[in-house]
Amino acid sequence: MQSELDRAIDADRDAMRRLLAALVSTPTENPPATAYKPCVRLIESALGALDIEHERVDIASPPEAPRAAVFAWIGPPGPTLYFHGHYDVVPAQSPDQFTPRVEGDTLFGRGSSDMKSGLVAMLYAAKALRSSGAALEGRLGLVFVPDEETGGTHGSAALAASARLGRDAIGMLLPEPTSGVVWNANRGAVTLEVTVKGRAAHVGLQHHGVNAFERAVAIVNRLLALKRDVDAADSILLVGGQVDAGSSFNVVPERCRFTIDRRTNPAEDFEVERRRLFEILDAARAEGIDLEVRTIQEGRATASPESSPLGRALAASINDATGKPAVFEMCPGLLETRFYADRGVPAFAYGPGVLAVSHGPQEFVRISRMIECAKVYASTAVRMLTS
């Protein structure tokens, strides 16, 4: 069975490369959520060409940027193994990143690593599994979602809230750029945007204004004191990933905006760590500082045991495909595995991309690695869905 799956996937190498290039050419930048409709049509077209049953699911979202997910299935209804991936990408450093470039075994372009190569791998793994004629004792589900890069509010989080995500799930694989390891755990995250308000005035009459930047600095100093405690606990707090203020060098700034990104370890109490952030902001309000807080993303740390049936199946498939034992680690960031793991569904990330180049100006993926991951996914599905 495995050799048959491998041959089928190898035979589709050129088709996989072409689909990846087409996906990379579709600039699904998020923010601001561009080109989502063309990308959904492209995914639907690819599924249709492979005669894989699928459905588009519209997601409640702002009218100027409508969102949709695509669900696809092979096999009879029943216990379901999900391959789940996102089609949005972070903004490009230059427009050239949406012109895919192939050099030998390498395809360069925004989203090639994170994670459009993973989408192609999971789709062609499903094709190979179906063409093999394997007697499935359950279903393989494919899920293509938007908005992962901004926390999933109009993507997986919305689907989970509407009970559309993970129906009858026995496991989930996520093709994130894991650099060859398996992520079986992820940090939690509280990401906030804080806007401090003041009152504008000419520099010569600054006593008539209220300096929003100075007020923000007072808050940031308290956050940096908290950061020292967080660093000592081998955890993460980033203050000021984004910062902007004012309108001119000679005008008292009436607004200062900055971000806070707190990443928690699985062993930390998420509610306690979240409360520590908001206590600093609430104290600033109590002292008369006018501020607004917007939650960009929020999610708890989760973990799935290596010893679960899916963990063992994935490890065996990786060993077969690569000749090396699987290595399980915690992801340094937030993962959409949480939407499944929170429900007790084993969920793991393993994908063809490399984390170090994802989001960067020279993002790339090895085509051979995409092929290899497709074989791992197909083999894992066989182990999970057949006797």
HELIX and SHEET records of a PDB file:
HELIX    1   1 GLN A    2  ALA A   11  1                                  10    
HELIX    2   2 ARG A   13  VAL A   24  1                                  12    
HELIX    3   3 TYR A   36  ALA A   49  1                                  14    
HELIX    4   4 PRO A   95  PHE A   98  5                                   4    
HELIX    5   5 SER A  112  LYS A  116  3                                   5    
HELIX    6   6 SER A  117  SER A  131  1                                  15    
HELIX    7   7 GLU A  148  THR A  150  5                                   3    
HELIX    8   8 SER A  156  ALA A  161  1                                   6    
HELIX    9   9 VAL A  203  HIS A  208  5                                   6    
HELIX   10  10 ALA A  212  ALA A  232  1                                  21    
HELIX   11  11 PHE A  270  ALA A  286  1                                  17    
HELIX   12  12 PRO A  309  THR A  322  1                                  14    
HELIX   13  13 ARG A  338  ALA A  341  1                                   4    
HELIX   14  14 ILE A  367  LEU A  385  1                                  19    
SHEET    1   A 6 GLU A  53  ILE A  59  0                                        
SHEET    2   A 6 ARG A  67  ILE A  74 -1                                        
SHEET    3   A 6 ARG A 139  VAL A 145 -1                                        
SHEET    4   A 6 THR A  80  HIS A  86  1                                        
SHEET    5   A 6 ALA A 169  LEU A 174  1                                        
SHEET    6   A 6 ALA A 347  ALA A 349  1                                        
SHEET    1   B 3 ARG A 101  GLU A 103  0                                        
SHEET    2   B 3 THR A 106  PHE A 108 -1                                        
SHEET    3   B 3 PHE A 364  ARG A 366 -1                                        
SHEET    1   C 3 THR A 302  ALA A 303  0                                        
SHEET    2   C 3 VAL A 182  ASN A 186 -1                                        
SHEET    3   C 3 PHE A 328  CYS A 331  1                                        
SHEET    1   D 4 ILE A 236  ALA A 245  0                                        
SHEET    2   D 4 ARG A 255  THR A 264 -1                                        
SHEET    3   D 4 GLY A 188  LYS A 197 -1                                        
SHEET    4   D 4 LEU A 291  GLY A 299 -1                                        
END                                                                             
